[in-house]
Structure formats: structure tokens, C-alpha cells
Amino acid sequence: MKVFRLDDLDAERAANQGAYLRFLRERHMSAGLYALKAGDTDPQAPHAQDEIYVVISGRAALTVGEETTTVARGSVAYVPAGTPHRFHHISEDLRVMVVFSPPEP
């Protein structure tokens, strides 16, 4: 069993001065914590893996392919591999749990 605490992960991510912290990598999946401040630009490019986003806190718009929706705490979004996507119009600091399958390289 592996147990993680969001506050500890967020502190580690911030200490490394990055928007993303991968904290788990297993044979079939990986997971990380992604954070963007209100007003930030999301620099993501399409990934080779399927993704699930779970919004822990904050509010933003999320565009996946041609579809856009508002996401906030408790939102869960699926992004198919290879699909352009990004968070934008980030109105509240955003913290998102990201699960990749298969694991990111």
C-alpha cells in the first residue's frame, strides 16, 4: 500500500518550483499533482497516454479537443491520448490530480 497526503505533495511540488509533481509510477499507470495559479497559462501539449483529471481545488475552463467546460473542486475529466487539451481562464488557483495510463515516460 502507498498512501499520499495532498498537502505534503503540494509542498514538495512547490519546493521543486514546478507546476507538476509525479508522485507515483507503476506498471500500468502513473499519477501526479498539477497546479496552476489564477491567470496562469497552461503550457500542455497532447500526451501519448489517456488521462484522468480530478480537480482538488480551484476553478477554470478546460478545453479538450473542440469541447469546453468549466471545472471546479470535485470535477473529473477524461482526456483521450493524443487529444489537444488545456486549462484556461483560471479564476481560482487550480490543483489537479492527474492519472496517466499507461504511465507517462
C-alpha positions in Angstrom: 0.0 0.0 0.0 1.1 3.5 -0.7 -0.6 6.5 0.9 -0.1 10.1 -0.1 -1.3 13.3 1.6 -2.2 16.2 -0.8 -0.7 18.9 1.4 2.6 17.0 1.5 2.6 16.5 -2.3 1.7 20.2 -2.9 4.5 21.3 -0.6 7.0 19.0 -2.4 5.8 20.3 -5.8 6.2 23.9 -4.7 9.6 23.3 -3.2 10.8 22.0 -6.6 9.4 25.1 -8.2 7.3 23.2 -10.8 3.7 23.1 -11.8 3.8 19.3 -11.9 4.9 16.6 -9.5 4.8 12.9 -10.4 4.5 11.0 -7.2 3.6 7.5 -8.4 4.7 5.4 -11.3 3.5 1.8 -11.6 3.5 -0.7 -14.4 0.1 0.3 -15.8 -0.4 3.9 -14.6 1.2 7.0 -13.1 -0.1 9.8 -11.0 0.8 13.4 -10.3 -0.3 16.7 -8.9 -0.6 19.6 -11.3 -1.0 23.2 -10.1 -1.6 26.5 -11.9 -2.2 29.9 -10.3 -5.2 32.1 -11.2 -4.4 33.8 -14.5 -1.6 31.4 -15.5 -1.3 29.9 -19.0 -1.4 26.1 -19.2 1.5 25.0 -21.5 0.4 21.4 -22.0 0.7 19.6 -25.3 -1.2 16.4 -26.1 0.1 13.3 -24.3 0.6 9.8 -25.6 -1.4 8.4 -22.7 -5.0 8.5 -21.6 -5.5 10.9 -18.7 -8.0 11.4 -15.9 -8.1 14.8 -14.1 -9.6 15.2 -10.7 -9.9 18.8 -9.6 -8.9 19.1 -6.0 -9.4 22.9 -5.7 -9.8 25.9 -7.9 -11.8 26.9 -10.9 -11.0 27.1 -14.6 -12.2 26.3 -18.1 -11.0 23.1 -19.7 -10.9 22.6 -23.4 -10.5 19.0 -24.7 -10.5 18.8 -28.5 -13.4 21.0 -29.6 -15.3 20.9 -26.3 -15.0 23.3 -23.4 -16.5 23.1 -19.9 -16.0 24.8 -16.6 -14.3 22.6 -13.9 -14.0 23.2 -10.2 -13.5 21.2 -7.0 -14.9 17.7 -7.5 -14.9 17.7 -11.3 -13.4 14.6 -13.0 -12.5 14.8 -16.7 -11.2 12.2 -19.1 -8.8 13.1 -21.9 -8.1 10.5 -24.6 -4.5 10.0 -25.6 -3.3 12.4 -28.3 -6.1 14.9 -27.9 -5.2 18.6 -27.6 -6.3 20.0 -24.2 -5.6 22.8 -21.7 -6.9 24.6 -18.8 -7.6 28.3 -19.3 -9.5 31.2 -17.8 -8.1 30.1 -14.4 -10.1 32.2 -12.0 -9.0 30.4 -8.8 -5.7 28.7 -8.1 -6.0 25.2 -9.5 -4.8 21.9 -8.0 -5.5 18.8 -10.1 -4.7 15.1 -9.6 -3.6 13.6 -12.9 -3.7 9.9 -13.6 -1.9 8.6 -16.8 -2.5 5.2 -18.3 -0.2 3.7 -19.4 2.3 5.5 -17.2 4.0 8.7 -18.5 7.6 8.2 -19.5 
